[in-house]
């Protein structure tokens, strides 16, 4: 009975990224591309059309030499919960091609339903969604390394980070076969989390107090998942998108860079509103 | 019916309105786009049986354990191997994109013989038998004409069975010209040789250090064994250990350190000695060390020549910072100083290495937890000494063409001098083998190297990829890539505990390639006589099995095996070897070019996202490169906004970068993290070979710089060159 109760409790998969440890090496980006059959073109230096489900941004503190500091910020899909699953992208999709899964908290993207209107791209405040302007082309033998777990996308659809949802499905299949209904923390990890050589990414169920992500972020579900740890912040917190990706930094200017503030606004007072 | 103006207009307007109102065109457009989305060129990856196998990545000297995921006989993903002592599950982006090298368009798929002019790209496919007999015939001719010593080989390192097979081949053939690609490992090895009389590689117990003083080493930019350093860096962060980074540019390493101290480039040795002076004057040095050879002379040197004020003037770092750095370093319980700039592809100034090593000795961290150790790791290769015939004996008596071992007694290999010797006509090579290296791209002064290579009549490349050197060769005998072959992986760069790993085939060879070890043996067998006798093994695999002996089974099972415990750096420490005498009058590392015609200083920088050695960036890796590093076909240079203002250059403007060695069109990126007066350019771009995903992007730093000989080692010490940046 107790087991069943546990099963019914909704999970909320999320991430905590420690920006003090992130080195900006880009391994998460490549781990993601390799896992999810992300296509590539000859010129990828126009970042507006360069598909990167996980993208690492470089932040600067804006101070002159030698006080300049930089910090890297990896940006997957935030898997916003909004209020009761009304993520910005989900609520605008006319094709129900993107949906909020209340069981896992993951925002899906169903390529075969998407007809390319790109409303979701406009709605997403994090630029986490990418449009396939061209058909993907894999040179010569390269189709051999495509993974059967993720279908390659065709021209005209939007794609984005899925928190490696196929890994969740595979892990659940395995668990069911073994007669379990609950996953261990390390049974379902995203490709980027696993690859990060610095160990900066932590992934798990934010609703499960035993999971590391919960302990690091201390999310307050009564107030839209607001982090309880003073060094933890979310991007554009004040928009109320209720994202499930939390960032951790010991530097105030980095935490401040996570949202927009007017010039003389009291950051310390307002950043947790 | 008469068609008047009126009826014509109503027909057109009515038709247009009708077409707009009917859903037909929209429906057709929609249908056709949906239909074309379903065209069969969007691949559907076939499903199959899933399996996993472990191996070791050899894309860099890092030696990370990898686990590959397979579906039937296709490899679909490479991941870091959990529990591996080097990387424990993590992997860098190059390792992660390895499948693009295996299945990628840049592979050489069969032996190729050049038919057009060199570098023209016209090849004829030949069989392996033809290829091997062609090489054997050429070598037999050279040998019978008494020119055995004019054959040389360039390989990536001197450790492991494959380089040793090349060495053995050249020895029995009669040539001393076994050359390796230069790196900081050469400078470290020589430092140990000169200061302690030990012949070993250096190892750092980095994980256990608690104060890391890095003289420009790219700890998280690909220095040493990259993933291991990433892990160490995270452990330092988690445990509150301090990292101080000294370099003129805010690199990723500097950005992640606890303190970034910009320094005038080329003056690092002066800072190390200045720190030594403060440590000695404040009696913060390890007491045991003062009885060491040369300590008194060293003490005199630093006290007389490296007073804090003088050092401050040389390095551009203020005195208070130097004093507090020295005190913090010496007072830490396990301090560790490291050097070798960026990823460590340029050997650097030996003075700097000696000064930094002395600093380590001064705080007593040699052979200590968190300190410096020796690595002597090819001990598992114990092949019987080969029989040498008279030609071989004679050939081996000859001096090396690069002057290593004679003009520069402690140096083993001097590729930078080889180029100079050939170009000045002082020596020549009749044939050259290149394996696991791409000197035409990755060595400074690529134009001079190209010249030298043009003077070598017969070049054989063993490259798996169509790289710059392969595309300028006469014959390409393609090796399997690392996922298709067996090979031993000796202790990765900088590890303090000797370990041997085994790369093994996780997939059958995809093309008509052959293991380079087998090819060397086949060539030897075709030459016959004593050369053939020296290679009695049936195949490379048999050779490797025999060499590894009892270790083989363990390696096959778990992929790695510790090769004994940490090795002690034996030998008395000499604080003031002869090689250090030039430091009595400090001059910064020499920089080519005059400051009048070239007012700026161009330095390279390394990032883990750009590979600059034998392997070029695969498509995934190049995709991660920021648009402030590479934009379209142009590399971006970093300059301080102050410098930009002086030159009238704004963000994103095109500019012409001119050095005494070359010229390039670049884009300007204003960056507050760089010292005014310095221009920084990333290494790893500007390839002319490989595939369309890499070739023709940006400019190659190595074309803009030449090499400068270190007066002690003869190795290349040039870290920068004078430059001019003008609007275009």
Contacts between the chains, C-beta under 8 A, distances in Angstrom:
chain1	res1	chain2	res2	distance
A	20	B	237	5.9
A	21	B	234	5.0
A	21	B	237	5.7
A	21	B	238	7.8
A	23	B	220	4.2
A	23	B	230	6.2
A	23	B	233	6.9
A	23	B	252	5.8
A	23	B	256	5.9
A	23	B	608	7.8
A	24	B	252	5.5
A	25	B	92	6.4
A	25	B	93	6.5
A	25	B	220	6.7
A	25	B	230	6.9
A	25	B	252	7.7
A	25	B	608	4.6
A	25	B	609	7.1
A	26	B	93	4.8
A	26	B	608	7.0
A	26	B	609	4.8
A	26	B	621	7.5
A	26	B	624	3.9
A	27	B	90	7.4
A	27	B	91	6.5
A	27	B	92	5.5
A	27	B	93	4.7
A	27	B	96	6.1
A	29	B	93	7.1
A	29	B	620	7.9
A	29	B	623	7.7
A	29	B	624	4.8
A	30	B	93	4.0
A	30	B	96	4.4
A	30	B	97	5.2
A	30	B	620	4.7
A	30	B	621	6.4
A	30	B	624	6.3
A	31	B	79	7.9
A	31	B	91	7.6
A	31	B	93	7.8
A	31	B	96	5.2
A	33	B	97	7.9
A	33	B	620	5.0
A	33	B	623	7.1
A	34	B	77	5.7
A	34	B	78	7.3
A	34	B	96	5.6
A	34	B	97	6.5
A	34	B	99	6.9
A	34	B	620	6.5
A	35	B	77	6.3
A	37	B	45	7.2
A	40	B	619	4.6
A	40	B	620	6.5
A	40	B	623	5.3
A	40	B	693	7.1
A	42	B	692	5.1
A	42	B	693	5.9
A	43	B	632	6.6
A	44	B	622	6.8
A	44	B	623	4.2
A	44	B	625	7.9
A	45	B	625	7.4
A	45	B	627	5.2
A	45	B	630	5.4
A	45	B	631	5.0
A	45	B	632	5.6
A	46	B	627	7.4
A	47	B	627	5.3
A	50	B	623	6.5
A	52	B	623	7.2
A	52	B	624	7.6
A	56	B	624	7.4
A	58	B	626	6.6
A	58	B	628	7.7
A	60	B	672	6.9
A	60	B	673	7.8
A	62	B	672	7.8
A	63	B	672	6.7
A	64	B	641	7.6
A	64	B	672	5.4
A	65	B	262	7.7
A	65	B	640	5.6
A	65	B	642	7.7
A	65	B	672	5.1
A	65	B	673	6.7
A	65	B	674	6.8
A	65	B	675	6.8
A	65	B	676	6.9
A	66	B	250	8.0
A	66	B	260	7.3
A	66	B	262	5.3
A	66	B	675	7.8
A	68	B	250	5.7
A	68	B	671	7.8
A	68	B	672	3.8
A	68	B	673	4.4
A	69	B	250	7.7
A	69	B	255	6.5
A	70	B	250	6.4
A	70	B	252	7.8
A	70	B	255	4.5
A	70	B	673	6.4
A	71	B	255	7.2
A	72	B	252	7.8
A	115	B	34	7.8
A	116	B	33	8.0
A	135	B	39	7.7
A	135	B	41	6.3
A	135	B	42	6.5
A	136	B	42	6.9
A	138	B	43	6.8
A	139	B	104	7.1
A	139	B	105	4.2
A	139	B	691	7.2
A	140	B	103	7.6
A	140	B	104	7.9
A	140	B	105	5.1
A	141	B	103	4.2
A	141	B	104	7.5
A	141	B	105	7.8
A	141	B	510	6.8
A	142	B	100	6.8
A	142	B	103	5.0
A	142	B	104	6.3
A	142	B	105	7.2
A	143	B	43	4.7
A	143	B	45	7.2
A	144	B	74	5.0
A	144	B	75	7.9
A	144	B	103	4.8
A	145	B	74	6.7
A	145	B	75	6.3
A	145	B	76	5.5
A	145	B	77	7.7
A	145	B	99	4.0
A	145	B	100	7.5
A	145	B	102	7.4
A	145	B	103	5.4
A	146	B	43	6.0
A	146	B	45	3.9
A	146	B	76	6.9
A	147	B	45	6.2
A	147	B	71	7.4
A	147	B	76	4.4
A	147	B	77	6.4
A	148	B	45	4.4
A	148	B	46	6.4
A	148	B	47	4.3
A	148	B	48	7.4
A	148	B	71	5.8
A	148	B	76	7.5
A	151	B	44	7.2
A	151	B	45	8.0
A	152	B	42	5.7
A	152	B	43	5.7
A	152	B	44	7.6
A	152	B	45	7.2
A	153	B	42	7.5
A	154	B	37	4.4
A	154	B	38	7.3
A	154	B	39	8.0
A	154	B	42	4.5
A	155	B	36	7.6
A	155	B	37	6.2
A	156	B	33	6.1
A	156	B	37	5.4
A	157	B	37	7.5
A	194	B	79	6.4
A	194	B	80	7.5
A	194	B	89	6.6
A	195	B	79	6.8
A	195	B	80	6.5
A	195	B	90	6.6
A	195	B	91	5.5
A	195	B	96	6.0
A	196	B	90	6.3
A	197	B	80	7.5
A	197	B	87	6.9
A	197	B	90	3.5
A	197	B	91	6.5
A	197	B	92	5.9
A	197	B	226	7.4
A	197	B	227	4.5
A	197	B	230	3.9
A	197	B	231	6.6
A	198	B	90	7.4
A	198	B	220	7.6
A	198	B	230	4.9
A	198	B	231	7.4
A	198	B	233	6.7
A	198	B	234	4.7
A	199	B	90	6.9
A	199	B	231	7.2
A	199	B	234	5.2
A	200	B	234	7.3
